[in-house]
Amino acid sequence: MTATDGPPLDDHQYTVAGLKSYEAIYGRDFVSPGGRQTTKEILARLTWPEGHRVLDVGCGLGGAAFMMASKHGASVLGIDLSHNMVDEATRRCGDYGLADQVTMDHGDVLSYVFPHTFDLIHSREVFLHIHDKAGLFSTLHGALRDGGKLVFTDYCCGGEVPSETFSAYVQEFGYDLRTVEEIGELLSQAGFGQVQAVDQTQEFIDIHYRELDALALTALTPDEQAELRVGWLAKIERAEQGEQRWGWFEALR
C-alpha cells in the first residue's frame, strides 16, 4: 500500500456516495463494522490516562478519533489514504470543536513521519489493504512508547485453500488477508509482547445481521438499501463458510 492508493480508494470503495451509504448503516462518522456501538465497546475496554496520545491508522471519517477525544480526553492524530475521508473528517473536526485535540492528515502509515511516539495505536479494518505486514507491524512498534498498546480489528481469512469466489473477491479489492493466528505471530516477530489474537467471526456475523435488520429504518433509497443488502449478505455468507474471518488484536510494546 503506497501513497498512490488514495485515488483508487476514493474512486472505488470510498466514493462520496459510498460513504453516505456506510454512514446510514454504521452511524454518522463511522465506516467500520458495528459502527458507533462497536467502537464504544472497544474503547471502553481500554484505560485512558490523562493526556493519552493516540495514533488512529485509517481514521476514516473520524468517528473513533472524535470519541477518543470527546469521551476519553485523548489527543489524536488520524491518518488515512482516502482524500475524501480525510477532507470530510477535518471539516467535521472543526464543526465539533475538537481541532485542539484531533488532527487529521492524508498519509501512508509505512512512510509517515510521526511527530512523537504514542501511548495507543488504534485501527479498524485497515491493515487488510497493506501487503507488507512485517514492515507495517515494525513501523507501528517503533511508533509506540515503551509500554504503549496496539489495538485493532481486521478482516482475516480461514486456513483452508480459498474458493475461486473468495479468491476473486480478495483480488478485486486488492486485499492481503492472513489467518488470525498468522497475524498474532507477525506481531510477536515485530517485537510486541502480551499478544492477543482472537477470532471474533461470530460477533462479526451477529453485527451484520443486526445491521441488516436496521437497514429498512435508514433514509437510504430502496435501490441503495438493496445494494447494501447484497454486500452484507455476501459478507455473512463468506464468514459462515469460514473463508472470511474477523480478528481482534491487542499487543504491548
Secondary structure, DSSP 4 states (H G I P E B T S, - for coil): --GGGHHHIIIIIS-HHHHHHHHHHH-TT--STTHHHHHHHHHHTS---TT-EEEEET-TTSHHHHHHHHHH--EEEEEES-HHHHHHHHHHHHHTT-TTTEEEEE--TTT---SS-EEEEEEES-GGG-S-HHHHHHHHHHHEEEEEEEEEEEEEE-SSPPPHHHHHHHHHHT-----HHHHHHHHHHTT-EEEEEEE-HHHHHHHHHHHHHHHTTSS--HHHHHHHHHHHHHHHHHHHTTSEEEEEEEEE-
